[in-house]
Amino acid sequence: MKEFITNFTTNNYSLHIFYDSNIEKGILNLSNSVNADLIGLCTHDRTGLAHFFNGSISEDLINHTTKPVITFKI
């Protein structure tokens, strides 16, 4: 991740690696530990069978947090 950010001209960023039992809990626990006001995520916008088998991290977060969640389709 540090190598990736060197391709950009930003100096004001923070990098957090947070381990938890699953992705949703990790994002929620990290957002609570840094006292985040908003959770932002990229989404693949899967539908149909792909959504059925893979589920949606965004949906799970929205259903389990009181913080606002913004998603960006990639």
N, CA, C, O and CB atoms as a CASP TS submission, in Angstrom:
PFRMAT TS
TARGET T0000
AUTHOR 0000-0000-0000
METHOD Language model
MODEL 1
PARENT N/A
ATOM      1  N   MET     1       0.821  -1.184   0.000  1.00  0.00           N
ATOM      2  CA  MET     1       0.000   0.000   0.000  1.00  0.00           C
ATOM      3  C   MET     1       0.869   1.253   0.000  1.00  0.00           C
ATOM      4  O   MET     1       0.538   2.245  -0.650  1.00  0.00           O
ATOM      5  CB  MET     1      -0.936  -0.005   1.198  1.00  0.00           C
ATOM      6  N   LYS     2       1.981   1.203   0.732  1.00  0.00           N
ATOM      7  CA  LYS     2       2.886   2.359   0.734  1.00  0.00           C
ATOM      8  C   LYS     2       3.473   2.584  -0.648  1.00  0.00           C
ATOM      9  O   LYS     2       3.643   3.728  -1.070  1.00  0.00           O
ATOM     10  CB  LYS     2       4.012   2.164   1.760  1.00  0.00           C
ATOM     11  N   GLU     3       3.784   1.512  -1.353  1.00  0.00           N
ATOM     12  CA  GLU     3       4.320   1.638  -2.707  1.00  0.00           C
ATOM     13  C   GLU     3       3.273   2.229  -3.643  1.00  0.00           C
ATOM     14  O   GLU     3       3.611   3.040  -4.505  1.00  0.00           O
ATOM     15  CB  GLU     3       4.792   0.272  -3.231  1.00  0.00           C
ATOM     16  N   PHE     4       2.016   1.841  -3.491  1.00  0.00           N
ATOM     17  CA  PHE     4       0.939   2.347  -4.331  1.00  0.00           C
ATOM     18  C   PHE     4       0.783   3.856  -4.152  1.00  0.00           C
ATOM     19  O   PHE     4       0.619   4.578  -5.135  1.00  0.00           O
ATOM     20  CB  PHE     4      -0.381   1.630  -4.003  1.00  0.00           C
ATOM     21  N   ILE     5       0.833   4.337  -2.924  1.00  0.00           N
ATOM     22  CA  ILE     5       0.603   5.762  -2.662  1.00  0.00           C
ATOM     23  C   ILE     5       1.737   6.634  -3.186  1.00  0.00           C
ATOM     24  O   ILE     5       1.545   7.834  -3.380  1.00  0.00           O
ATOM     25  CB  ILE     5       0.428   5.997  -1.172  1.00  0.00           C
ATOM     26  N   THR     6       2.922   6.054  -3.420  1.00  0.00           N
ATOM     27  CA  THR     6       4.036   6.853  -3.949  1.00  0.00           C
ATOM     28  C   THR     6       3.778   7.332  -5.375  1.00  0.00           C
ATOM     29  O   THR     6       4.458   8.242  -5.851  1.00  0.00           O
ATOM     30  CB  THR     6       5.324   6.042  -3.910  1.00  0.00           C
ATOM     31  N   ASN     7       2.806   6.732  -6.062  1.00  0.00           N
ATOM     32  CA  ASN     7       2.448   7.162  -7.412  1.00  0.00           C
ATOM     33  C   ASN     7       1.637   8.452  -7.424  1.00  0.00           C
ATOM     34  O   ASN     7       1.363   8.995  -8.495  1.00  0.00           O
ATOM     35  CB  ASN     7       1.672   6.074  -8.106  1.00  0.00           C
ATOM     36  N   PHE     8       1.248   8.951  -6.255  1.00  0.00           N
ATOM     37  CA  PHE     8       0.428  10.155  -6.150  1.00  0.00           C
ATOM     38  C   PHE     8       1.202  11.239  -5.412  1.00  0.00           C
ATOM     39  O   PHE     8       2.200  10.959  -4.747  1.00  0.00           O
ATOM     40  CB  PHE     8      -0.908   9.852  -5.429  1.00  0.00           C
ATOM     41  N   THR     9       0.740  12.467  -5.532  1.00  0.00           N
ATOM     42  CA  THR     9       1.456  13.585  -4.930  1.00  0.00           C
ATOM     43  C   THR     9       0.807  14.053  -3.632  1.00  0.00           C
ATOM     44  O   THR     9       0.807  15.249  -3.341  1.00  0.00           O
ATOM     45  CB  THR     9       1.532  14.736  -5.907  1.00  0.00           C
ATOM     46  N   THR    10       0.266  13.151  -2.866  1.00  0.00           N
ATOM     47  CA  THR    10      -0.368  13.523  -1.605  1.00  0.00           C
ATOM     48  C   THR    10       0.590  13.262  -0.446  1.00  0.00           C
ATOM     49  O   THR    10       1.301  12.257  -0.423  1.00  0.00           O
ATOM     50  CB  THR    10      -1.688  12.743  -1.404  1.00  0.00           C
ATOM     51  N   ASN    11       0.595  14.170   0.501  1.00  0.00           N
ATOM     52  CA  ASN    11       1.414  14.008   1.696  1.00  0.00           C
ATOM     53  C   ASN    11       0.559  13.831   2.939  1.00  0.00           C
ATOM     54  O   ASN    11       1.062  13.440   3.992  1.00  0.00           O
ATOM     55  CB  ASN    11       2.336  15.201   1.867  1.00  0.00           C
ATOM     56  N   ASN    12      -0.720  14.115   2.821  1.00  0.00           N
ATOM     57  CA  ASN    12      -1.611  14.078   3.971  1.00  0.00           C
ATOM     58  C   ASN    12      -2.521  12.854   3.864  1.00  0.00           C
ATOM     59  O   ASN    12      -3.632  12.947   3.342  1.00  0.00           O
ATOM     60  CB  ASN    12      -2.447  15.382   4.066  1.00  0.00           C
ATOM     61  N   TYR    13      -2.057  11.729   4.350  1.00  0.00           N
ATOM     62  CA  TYR    13      -2.862  10.512   4.337  1.00  0.00           C
ATOM     63  C   TYR    13      -2.485   9.670   5.549  1.00  0.00           C
ATOM     64  O   TYR    13      -1.446   9.880   6.175  1.00  0.00           O
ATOM     65  CB  TYR    13      -2.658   9.710   3.012  1.00  0.00           C
ATOM     66  N   SER    14      -3.342   8.723   5.860  1.00  0.00           N
ATOM     67  CA  SER    14      -3.024   7.772   6.923  1.00  0.00           C
ATOM     68  C   SER    14      -3.326   6.372   6.413  1.00  0.00           C
ATOM     69  O   SER    14      -4.240   6.168   5.613  1.00  0.00           O
ATOM     70  CB  SER    14      -3.831   8.081   8.229  1.00  0.00           C
ATOM     71  N   LEU    15      -2.555   5.428   6.882  1.00  0.00           N
ATOM     72  CA  LEU    15      -2.683   4.035   6.470  1.00  0.00           C
ATOM     73  C   LEU    15      -2.977   3.204   7.710  1.00  0.00           C
ATOM     74  O   LEU    15      -2.227   3.240   8.686  1.00  0.00           O
ATOM     75  CB  LEU    15      -1.390   3.530   5.743  1.00  0.00           C
ATOM     76  N   HIS    16      -4.066   2.461   7.664  1.00  0.00           N
ATOM     77  CA  HIS    16      -4.453   1.627   8.796  1.00  0.00           C
ATOM     78  C   HIS    16      -4.629   0.191   8.325  1.00  0.00           C
ATOM     79  O   HIS    16      -5.326  -0.056   7.341  1.00  0.00           O
ATOM     80  CB  HIS    16      -5.753   2.152   9.457  1.00  0.00           C
ATOM     81  N   ILE    17      -4.015  -0.744   9.005  1.00  0.00           N
ATOM     82  CA  ILE    17      -4.242  -2.165   8.766  1.00  0.00           C
ATOM     83  C   ILE    17      -4.872  -2.702  10.032  1.00  0.00           C
ATOM     84  O   ILE    17      -4.292  -2.613  11.114  1.00  0.00           O
ATOM     85  CB  ILE    17      -2.906  -2.938   8.395  1.00  0.00           C
ATOM     86  N   PHE    18      -6.063  -3.262   9.892  1.00  0.00           N
ATOM     87  CA  PHE    18      -6.854  -3.678  11.053  1.00  0.00           C
ATOM     88  C   PHE    18      -7.319  -5.107  10.839  1.00  0.00           C
ATOM     89  O   PHE    18      -7.973  -5.399   9.838  1.00  0.00           O
ATOM     90  CB  PHE    18      -8.071  -2.729  11.283  1.00  0.00           C
ATOM     91  N   TYR    19      -6.997  -5.988  11.748  1.00  0.00           N
ATOM     92  CA  TYR    19      -7.389  -7.395  11.642  1.00  0.00           C
ATOM     93  C   TYR    19      -8.576  -7.671  12.555  1.00  0.00           C
ATOM     94  O   TYR    19      -8.611  -7.219  13.700  1.00  0.00           O
ATOM     95  CB  TYR    19      -6.204  -8.327  11.999  1.00  0.00           C
ATOM     96  N   ASP    20      -9.549  -8.418  12.035  1.00  0.00           N
ATOM     97  CA  ASP    20     -10.720  -8.785  12.817  1.00  0.00           C
ATOM     98  C   ASP    20     -11.259 -10.105  12.296  1.00  0.00           C
ATOM     99  O   ASP    20     -10.697 -10.681  11.364  1.00  0.00           O
ATOM    100  CB  ASP    20     -11.807  -7.677  12.758  1.00  0.00           C
ATOM    101  N   SER    21     -12.349 -10.593  12.889  1.00  0.00           N
ATOM    102  CA  SER    21     -12.877 -11.901  12.522  1.00  0.00           C
ATOM    103  C   SER    21     -13.501 -11.927  11.128  1.00  0.00           C
ATOM    104  O   SER    21     -13.501 -12.971  10.476  1.00  0.00           O
ATOM    105  CB  SER    21     -13.897 -12.333  13.533  1.00  0.00           C
ATOM    106  N   ASN    22     -14.033 -10.790  10.660  1.00  0.00           N
ATOM    107  CA  ASN    22     -14.518 -10.683   9.281  1.00  0.00           C
ATOM    108  C   ASN    22     -14.417  -9.229   8.819  1.00  0.00           C
ATOM    109  O   ASN    22     -14.107  -8.343   9.616  1.00  0.00           O
ATOM    110  CB  ASN    22     -15.988 -11.197   9.165  1.00  0.00           C
ATOM    111  N   ILE    23     -14.674  -8.990   7.564  1.00  0.00           N
ATOM    112  CA  ILE    23     -14.472  -7.666   6.980  1.00  0.00           C
ATOM    113  C   ILE    23     -15.392  -6.631   7.618  1.00  0.00           C
ATOM    114  O   ILE    23     -14.947  -5.540   7.973  1.00  0.00           O
ATOM    115  CB  ILE    23     -14.704  -7.711   5.471  1.00  0.00           C
ATOM    116  N   GLU    24     -16.674  -6.969   7.765  1.00  0.00           N
ATOM    117  CA  GLU    24     -17.628  -6.012   8.307  1.00  0.00           C
ATOM    118  C   GLU    24     -17.245  -5.583   9.719  1.00  0.00           C
ATOM    119  O   GLU    24     -17.238  -4.392  10.030  1.00  0.00           O
ATOM    120  CB  GLU    24     -19.029  -6.606   8.304  1.00  0.00           C
ATOM    121  N   LYS    25     -16.925  -6.555  10.573  1.00  0.00           N
ATOM    122  CA  LYS    25     -16.535  -6.226  11.950  1.00  0.00           C
ATOM    123  C   LYS    25     -15.248  -5.412  11.967  1.00  0.00           C
ATOM    124  O   LYS    25     -15.102  -4.507  12.788  1.00  0.00           O
ATOM    125  CB  LYS    25     -16.359  -7.507  12.784  1.00  0.00           C
ATOM    126  N   GLY    26     -14.319  -5.722  11.076  1.00  0.00           N
ATOM    127  CA  GLY    26     -13.080  -4.969  10.999  1.00  0.00           C
ATOM    128  C   GLY    26     -13.316  -3.512  10.642  1.00  0.00           C
ATOM    129  O   GLY    26     -12.744  -2.617  11.264  1.00  0.00           O
ATOM    130  N   ILE    27     -14.159  -3.272   9.640  1.00  0.00           N
ATOM    131  CA  ILE    27     -14.463  -1.897   9.236  1.00  0.00           C
ATOM    132  C   ILE    27     -15.178  -1.160  10.363  1.00  0.00           C
ATOM    133  O   ILE    27     -14.862  -0.006  10.648  1.00  0.00           O
ATOM    134  CB  ILE    27     -15.326  -1.884   7.955  1.00  0.00           C
ATOM    135  N   LEU    28     -16.138  -1.820  11.002  1.00  0.00           N
ATOM    136  CA  LEU    28     -16.867  -1.181  12.105  1.00  0.00           C
ATOM    137  C   LEU    28     -15.945  -0.877  13.278  1.00  0.00           C
ATOM    138  O   LEU    28     -16.010   0.215  13.842  1.00  0.00           O
ATOM    139  CB  LEU    28     -18.021  -2.074  12.570  1.00  0.00           C
ATOM    140  N   ASN    29     -15.089  -1.820  13.655  1.00  0.00           N
ATOM    141  CA  ASN    29     -14.187  -1.600  14.781  1.00  0.00           C
ATOM    142  C   ASN    29     -13.152  -0.524  14.462  1.00  0.00           C
ATOM    143  O   ASN    29     -12.828   0.289  15.327  1.00  0.00           O
ATOM    144  CB  ASN    29     -13.487  -2.902  15.161  1.00  0.00           C
ATOM    145  N   LEU    30     -12.630  -0.505  13.242  1.00  0.00           N
ATOM    146  CA  LEU    30     -11.684   0.544  12.858  1.00  0.00           C
ATOM    147  C   LEU    30     -12.366   1.909  12.875  1.00  0.00           C
ATOM    148  O   LEU    30     -11.811   2.874  13.399  1.00  0.00           O
ATOM    149  CB  LEU    30     -11.092   0.258  11.462  1.00  0.00           C
ATOM    150  N   SER    31     -13.564   1.991  12.305  1.00  0.00           N
ATOM    151  CA  SER    31     -14.266   3.285  12.275  1.00  0.00           C
ATOM    152  C   SER    31     -14.555   3.788  13.683  1.00  0.00           C
ATOM    153  O   SER    31     -14.531   4.994  13.932  1.00  0.00           O
ATOM    154  CB  SER    31     -15.580   3.167  11.484  1.00  0.00           C
ATOM    155  N   ASN    32     -14.829   2.869  14.605  1.00  0.00           N
ATOM    156  CA  ASN    32     -15.043   3.275  15.999  1.00  0.00           C
ATOM    157  C   ASN    32     -13.740   3.682  16.669  1.00  0.00           C
ATOM    158  O   ASN    32     -13.724   4.627  17.458  1.00  0.00           O
ATOM    159  CB  ASN    32     -15.698   2.144  16.788  1.00  0.00           C
ATOM    160  N   SER    33     -12.642   2.984  16.369  1.00  0.00           N
ATOM    161  CA  SER    33     -11.373   3.281  17.029  1.00  0.00           C
ATOM    162  C   SER    33     -10.783   4.622  16.581  1.00  0.00           C
ATOM    163  O   SER    33     -10.084   5.274  17.357  1.00  0.00           O
ATOM    164  CB  SER    33     -10.378   2.165  16.757  1.00  0.00           C
ATOM    165  N   VAL    34     -11.053   5.042  15.341  1.00  0.00           N
ATOM    166  CA  VAL    34     -10.558   6.335  14.873  1.00  0.00           C
ATOM    167  C   VAL    34     -11.634   7.413  14.968  1.00  0.00           C
ATOM    168  O   VAL    34     -11.427   8.543  14.525  1.00  0.00           O
ATOM    169  CB  VAL    34     -10.059   6.221  13.434  1.00  0.00           C
ATOM    170  N   ASN    35     -12.783   7.062  15.544  1.00  0.00           N
ATOM    171  CA  ASN    35     -13.908   7.981  15.725  1.00  0.00           C
ATOM    172  C   ASN    35     -14.326   8.621  14.401  1.00  0.00           C
ATOM    173  O   ASN    35     -14.474   9.839  14.305  1.00  0.00           O
ATOM    174  CB  ASN    35     -13.544   9.068  16.738  1.00  0.00           C
ATOM    175  N   ALA    36     -14.513   7.777  13.381  1.00  0.00           N
ATOM    176  CA  ALA    36     -14.881   8.246  12.045  1.00  0.00           C
ATOM    177  C   ALA    36     -16.311   8.787  12.041  1.00  0.00           C
ATOM    178  O   ALA    36     -17.184   8.290  12.751  1.00  0.00           O
ATOM    179  CB  ALA    36     -14.738   7.108  11.015  1.00  0.00           C
ATOM    180  N   ASP    37     -16.522   9.806  11.232  1.00  0.00           N
ATOM    181  CA  ASP    37     -17.861  10.376  11.065  1.00  0.00           C
ATOM    182  C   ASP    37     -18.625   9.715   9.930  1.00  0.00           C
ATOM    183  O   ASP    37     -19.853   9.781   9.884  1.00  0.00           O
ATOM    184  CB  ASP    37     -17.767  11.869  10.813  1.00  0.00           C
ATOM    185  N   LEU    38     -17.904   9.077   9.014  1.00  0.00           N
ATOM    186  CA  LEU    38     -18.487   8.517   7.803  1.00  0.00           C
ATOM    187  C   LEU    38     -17.662   7.316   7.370  1.00  0.00           C
ATOM    188  O   LEU    38     -16.443   7.298   7.543  1.00  0.00           O
ATOM    189  CB  LEU    38     -18.559   9.579   6.673  1.00  0.00           C
ATOM    190  N   ILE    39     -18.332   6.303   6.800  1.00  0.00           N
ATOM    191  CA  ILE    39     -17.650   5.142   6.240  1.00  0.00           C
ATOM    192  C   ILE    39     -17.842   5.199   4.732  1.00  0.00           C
ATOM    193  O   ILE    39     -18.975   5.237   4.251  1.00  0.00           O
ATOM    194  CB  ILE    39     -18.198   3.788   6.845  1.00  0.00           C
ATOM    195  N   GLY    40     -16.743   5.207   3.982  1.00  0.00           N
ATOM    196  CA  GLY    40     -16.790   5.247   2.529  1.00  0.00           C
ATOM    197  C   GLY    40     -16.241   3.957   1.946  1.00  0.00           C
ATOM    198  O   GLY    40     -15.184   3.487   2.370  1.00  0.00           O
ATOM    199  N   LEU    41     -16.949   3.373   0.973  1.00  0.00           N
ATOM    200  CA  LEU    41     -16.552   2.101   0.373  1.00  0.00           C
ATOM    201  C   LEU    41     -16.742   2.127  -1.133  1.00  0.00           C
ATOM    202  O   LEU    41     -17.632   2.804  -1.648  1.00  0.00           O
ATOM    203  CB  LEU    41     -17.349   0.950   0.981  1.00  0.00           C
ATOM    204  N   CYS    42     -15.901   1.388  -1.827  1.00  0.00           N
ATOM    205  CA  CYS    42     -16.124   1.120  -3.249  1.00  0.00           C
ATOM    206  C   CYS    42     -16.929  -0.168  -3.349  1.00  0.00           C
ATOM    207  O   CYS    42     -16.746  -1.084  -2.547  1.00  0.00           O
ATOM    208  CB  CYS    42     -14.765   1.010  -4.044  1.00  0.00           C
ATOM    209  N   THR    43     -17.815  -0.237  -4.330  1.00  0.00           N
ATOM    210  CA  THR    43     -18.639  -1.419  -4.511  1.00  0.00           C
ATOM    211  C   THR    43     -18.551  -1.888  -5.962  1.00  0.00           C
ATOM    212  O   THR    43     -18.332  -1.090  -6.873  1.00  0.00           O
ATOM    213  CB  THR    43     -20.105  -1.130  -4.116  1.00  0.00           C
ATOM    214  N   HIS    44     -18.725  -3.192  -6.161  1.00  0.00           N
ATOM    215  CA  HIS    44     -18.731  -3.757  -7.506  1.00  0.00           C
ATOM    216  C   HIS    44     -20.131  -3.750  -8.109  1.00  0.00           C
ATOM    217  O   HIS    44     -20.294  -4.024  -9.298  1.00  0.00           O
ATOM    218  CB  HIS    44     -18.180  -5.176  -7.483  1.00  0.00           C
ATOM    219  N   ASP    45     -21.145  -3.438  -7.296  1.00  0.00           N
ATOM    220  CA  ASP    45     -22.536  -3.373  -7.751  1.00  0.00           C
ATOM    221  C   ASP    45     -22.987  -4.690  -8.375  1.00  0.00           C
ATOM    222  O   ASP    45     -23.558  -4.715  -9.465  1.00  0.00           O
ATOM    223  CB  ASP    45     -22.710  -2.238  -8.756  1.00  0.00           C
ATOM    224  N   ARG    46     -22.719  -5.779  -7.663  1.00  0.00           N
ATOM    225  CA  ARG    46     -23.118  -7.101  -8.157  1.00  0.00           C
ATOM    226  C   ARG    46     -24.623  -7.291  -8.000  1.00  0.00           C
ATOM    227  O   ARG    46     -25.236  -6.780  -7.063  1.00  0.00           O
ATOM    228  CB  ARG    46     -22.354  -8.220  -7.408  1.00  0.00           C
ATOM    229  N   THR    47     -25.197  -8.032  -8.930  1.00  0.00           N
ATOM    230  CA  THR    47     -26.622  -8.349  -8.873  1.00  0.00           C
ATOM    231  C   THR    47     -26.805  -9.826  -9.186  1.00  0.00           C
ATOM    232  O   THR    47     -25.860 -10.514  -9.572  1.00  0.00           O
ATOM    233  CB  THR    47     -27.438  -7.466  -9.864  1.00  0.00           C
ATOM    234  N   GLY    48     -28.007 -10.292  -9.017  1.00  0.00           N
ATOM    235  CA  GLY    48     -28.343 -11.664  -9.388  1.00  0.00           C
ATOM    236  C   GLY    48     -27.579 -12.707  -8.604  1.00  0.00           C
ATOM    237  O   GLY    48     -27.433 -12.589  -7.387  1.00  0.00           O
ATOM    238  N   LEU    49     -27.086 -13.736  -9.294  1.00  0.00           N
ATOM    239  CA  LEU    49     -26.399 -14.847  -8.638  1.00  0.00           C
ATOM    240  C   LEU    49     -25.091 -14.418  -7.986  1.00  0.00           C
ATOM    241  O   LEU    49     -24.733 -14.935  -6.927  1.00  0.00           O
ATOM    242  CB  LEU    49     -26.130 -15.949  -9.636  1.00  0.00           C
ATOM    243  N   ALA    50     -24.374 -13.484  -8.599  1.00  0.00           N
ATOM    244  CA  ALA    50     -23.113 -13.011  -8.007  1.00  0.00           C
ATOM    245  C   ALA    50     -23.373 -12.382  -6.642  1.00  0.00           C
ATOM    246  O   ALA    50     -22.615 -12.601  -5.697  1.00  0.00           O
ATOM    247  CB  ALA    50     -22.416 -11.990  -8.943  1.00  0.00           C
ATOM    248  N   HIS    51     -24.446 -11.601  -6.544  1.00  0.00           N
ATOM    249  CA  HIS    51     -24.805 -10.981  -5.266  1.00  0.00           C
ATOM    250  C   HIS    51     -25.259 -12.039  -4.265  1.00  0.00           C
ATOM    251  O   HIS    51     -24.939 -11.961  -3.079  1.00  0.00           O
ATOM    252  CB  HIS    51     -25.914  -9.928  -5.466  1.00  0.00           C
ATOM    253  N   PHE    52     -25.999 -13.019  -4.746  1.00  0.00           N
ATOM    254  CA  PHE    52     -26.500 -14.082  -3.866  1.00  0.00           C
ATOM    255  C   PHE    52     -25.351 -14.861  -3.236  1.00  0.00           C
ATOM    256  O   PHE    52     -25.374 -15.125  -2.034  1.00  0.00           O
ATOM    257  CB  PHE    52     -27.415 -15.038  -4.646  1.00  0.00           C
ATOM    258  N   PHE    53     -24.350 -15.230  -4.028  1.00  0.00           N
ATOM    259  CA  PHE    53     -23.258 -16.047  -3.515  1.00  0.00           C
ATOM    260  C   PHE    53     -22.213 -15.241  -2.754  1.00  0.00           C
ATOM    261  O   PHE    53     -21.649 -15.735  -1.778  1.00  0.00           O
ATOM    262  CB  PHE    53     -22.601 -16.775  -4.645  1.00  0.00           C
ATOM    263  N   ASN    54     -21.946 -14.018  -3.180  1.00  0.00           N
ATOM    264  CA  ASN    54     -20.902 -13.217  -2.540  1.00  0.00           C
ATOM    265  C   ASN    54     -21.424 -12.295  -1.453  1.00  0.00           C
ATOM    266  O   ASN    54     -20.662 -11.880  -0.581  1.00  0.00           O
ATOM    267  CB  ASN    54     -20.191 -12.405  -3.567  1.00  0.00           C
ATOM    268  N   GLY    55     -22.699 -11.970  -1.488  1.00  0.00           N
ATOM    269  CA  GLY    55     -23.244 -11.047  -0.509  1.00  0.00           C
ATOM    270  C   GLY    55     -22.757  -9.635  -0.757  1.00  0.00           C
ATOM    271  O   GLY    55     -22.177  -9.338  -1.802  1.00  0.00           O
ATOM    272  N   SER    56     -22.995  -8.773   0.207  1.00  0.00           N
ATOM    273  CA  SER    56     -22.608  -7.379   0.057  1.00  0.00           C
ATOM    274  C   SER    56     -22.064  -6.858   1.371  1.00  0.00           C
ATOM    275  O   SER    56     -22.779  -6.814   2.373  1.00  0.00           O
ATOM    276  CB  SER    56     -23.795  -6.525  -0.415  1.00  0.00           C
ATOM    277  N   ILE    57     -20.804  -6.463   1.371  1.00  0.00           N
ATOM    278  CA  ILE    57     -20.203  -5.882   2.568  1.00  0.00           C
ATOM    279  C   ILE    57     -20.908  -4.566   2.893  1.00  0.00           C
ATOM    280  O   ILE    57     -21.163  -4.263   4.059  1.00  0.00           O
ATOM    281  CB  ILE    57     -18.673  -5.657   2.373  1.00  0.00           C
ATOM    282  N   SER    58     -21.220  -3.790   1.862  1.00  0.00           N
ATOM    283  CA  SER    58     -21.895  -2.507   2.076  1.00  0.00           C
ATOM    284  C   SER    58     -23.243  -2.700   2.769  1.00  0.00           C
ATOM    285  O   SER    58     -23.568  -1.991   3.721  1.00  0.00           O
ATOM    286  CB  SER    58     -22.092  -1.779   0.739  1.00  0.00           C
ATOM    287  N   GLU    59     -24.020  -3.664   2.285  1.00  0.00           N
ATOM    288  CA  GLU    59     -25.320  -3.937   2.904  1.00  0.00           C
ATOM    289  C   GLU    59     -25.163  -4.341   4.364  1.00  0.00           C
ATOM    290  O   GLU    59     -25.892  -3.861   5.231  1.00  0.00           O
ATOM    291  CB  GLU    59     -26.057  -5.037   2.135  1.00  0.00           C
ATOM    292  N   ASP    60     -24.208  -5.225   4.629  1.00  0.00           N
ATOM    293  CA  ASP    60     -23.985  -5.666   6.005  1.00  0.00           C
ATOM    294  C   ASP    60     -23.599  -4.499   6.904  1.00  0.00           C
ATOM    295  O   ASP    60     -24.062  -4.418   8.042  1.00  0.00           O
ATOM    296  CB  ASP    60     -22.900  -6.740   6.050  1.00  0.00           C
ATOM    297  N   LEU    61     -22.760  -3.598   6.410  1.00  0.00           N
ATOM    298  CA  LEU    61     -22.368  -2.443   7.209  1.00  0.00           C
ATOM    299  C   LEU    61     -23.555  -1.525   7.481  1.00  0.00           C
ATOM    300  O   LEU    61     -23.762  -1.070   8.606  1.00  0.00           O
ATOM    301  CB  LEU    61     -21.261  -1.669   6.507  1.00  0.00           C
ATOM    302  N   ILE    62     -24.324  -1.264   6.435  1.00  0.00           N
ATOM    303  CA  ILE    62     -25.483  -0.383   6.592  1.00  0.00           C
ATOM    304  C   ILE    62     -26.457  -0.949   7.610  1.00  0.00           C
ATOM    305  O   ILE    62     -27.068  -0.197   8.369  1.00  0.00           O
ATOM    306  CB  ILE    62     -26.188  -0.175   5.249  1.00  0.00           C
ATOM    307  N   ASN    63     -26.607  -2.260   7.633  1.00  0.00           N
ATOM    308  CA  ASN    63     -27.534  -2.894   8.566  1.00  0.00           C
ATOM    309  C   ASN    63     -27.003  -2.988   9.987  1.00  0.00           C
ATOM    310  O   ASN    63     -27.771  -3.274  10.906  1.00  0.00           O
ATOM    311  CB  ASN    63     -27.873  -4.260   8.080  1.00  0.00           C
ATOM    312  N   HIS    64     -25.690  -2.751  10.199  1.00  0.00           N
ATOM    313  CA  HIS    64     -25.116  -2.939  11.532  1.00  0.00           C
ATOM    314  C   HIS    64     -24.412  -1.710  12.101  1.00  0.00           C
ATOM    315  O   HIS    64     -23.709  -1.821  13.106  1.00  0.00           O
ATOM    316  CB  HIS    64     -24.154  -4.067  11.492  1.00  0.00           C
ATOM    317  N   THR    65     -24.584  -0.558  11.490  1.00  0.00           N
ATOM    318  CA  THR    65     -23.940   0.644  12.019  1.00  0.00           C
ATOM    319  C   THR    65     -24.928   1.798  12.089  1.00  0.00           C
ATOM    320  O   THR    65     -25.928   1.829  11.371  1.00  0.00           O
ATOM    321  CB  THR    65     -22.733   1.034  11.157  1.00  0.00           C
ATOM    322  N   THR    66     -24.626   2.736  12.964  1.00  0.00           N
ATOM    323  CA  THR    66     -25.418   3.955  13.048  1.00  0.00           C
ATOM    324  C   THR    66     -24.750   5.094  12.299  1.00  0.00           C
ATOM    325  O   THR    66     -25.328   6.171  12.157  1.00  0.00           O
ATOM    326  CB  THR    66     -25.641   4.345  14.502  1.00  0.00           C
ATOM    327  N   LYS    67     -23.525   4.858  11.813  1.00  0.00           N
ATOM    328  CA  LYS    67     -22.782   5.874  11.061  1.00  0.00           C
ATOM    329  C   LYS    67     -23.254   5.887   9.614  1.00  0.00           C
ATOM    330  O   LYS    67     -23.676   4.857   9.087  1.00  0.00           O
ATOM    331  CB  LYS    67     -21.253   5.609  11.131  1.00  0.00           C
ATOM    332  N   PRO    68     -23.187   7.041   8.972  1.00  0.00           N
ATOM    333  CA  PRO    68     -23.538   7.070   7.550  1.00  0.00           C
ATOM    334  C   PRO    68     -22.504   6.328   6.714  1.00  0.00           C
ATOM    335  O   PRO    68     -21.307   6.374   6.998  1.00  0.00           O
ATOM    336  CB  PRO    68     -23.668   8.516   7.060  1.00  0.00           C
ATOM    337  N   VAL    69     -22.982   5.648   5.685  1.00  0.00           N
ATOM    338  CA  VAL    69     -22.123   4.887   4.780  1.00  0.00           C
ATOM    339  C   VAL    69     -22.351   5.407   3.367  1.00  0.00           C
ATOM    340  O   VAL    69     -23.488   5.483   2.901  1.00  0.00           O
ATOM    341  CB  VAL    69     -22.413   3.346   4.870  1.00  0.00           C
ATOM    342  N   ILE    70     -21.262   5.766   2.686  1.00  0.00           N
ATOM    343  CA  ILE    70     -21.352   6.211   1.292  1.00  0.00           C
ATOM    344  C   ILE    70     -20.611   5.182   0.436  1.00  0.00           C
ATOM    345  O   ILE    70     -19.517   4.741   0.787  1.00  0.00           O
ATOM    346  CB  ILE    70     -20.747   7.667   1.100  1.00  0.00           C
ATOM    347  N   THR    71     -21.224   4.807  -0.695  1.00  0.00           N
ATOM    348  CA  THR    71     -20.589   3.824  -1.569  1.00  0.00           C
ATOM    349  C   THR    71     -20.348   4.448  -2.933  1.00  0.00           C
ATOM    350  O   THR    71     -21.098   5.315  -3.383  1.00  0.00           O
ATOM    351  CB  THR    71     -21.459   2.546  -1.697  1.00  0.00           C
ATOM    352  N   PHE    72     -19.286   3.990  -3.578  1.00  0.00           N
ATOM    353  CA  PHE    72     -18.906   4.434  -4.913  1.00  0.00           C
ATOM    354  C   PHE    72     -18.801   3.221  -5.807  1.00  0.00           C
ATOM    355  O   PHE    72     -18.058   2.289  -5.501  1.00  0.00           O
ATOM    356  CB  PHE    72     -17.572   5.227  -4.893  1.00  0.00           C
ATOM    357  N   LYS    73     -19.536   3.215  -6.911  1.00  0.00           N
ATOM    358  CA  LYS    73     -19.474   2.103  -7.849  1.00  0.00           C
ATOM    359  C   LYS    73     -18.193   2.190  -8.657  1.00  0.00           C
ATOM    360  O   LYS    73     -17.892   3.228  -9.245  1.00  0.00           O
ATOM    361  CB  LYS    73     -20.702   2.095  -8.778  1.00  0.00           C
ATOM    362  N   ILE    74     -17.420   1.073  -8.688  1.00  0.00           N
ATOM    363  CA  ILE    74     -16.190   1.075  -9.464  1.00  0.00           C
ATOM    364  C   ILE    74     -16.376   0.254 -10.733  1.00  0.00           C
ATOM    365  O   ILE    74     -15.446   0.131 -11.530  1.00  0.00           O
ATOM    366  CB  ILE    74     -15.019   0.526  -8.630  1.00  0.00           C
TER
END
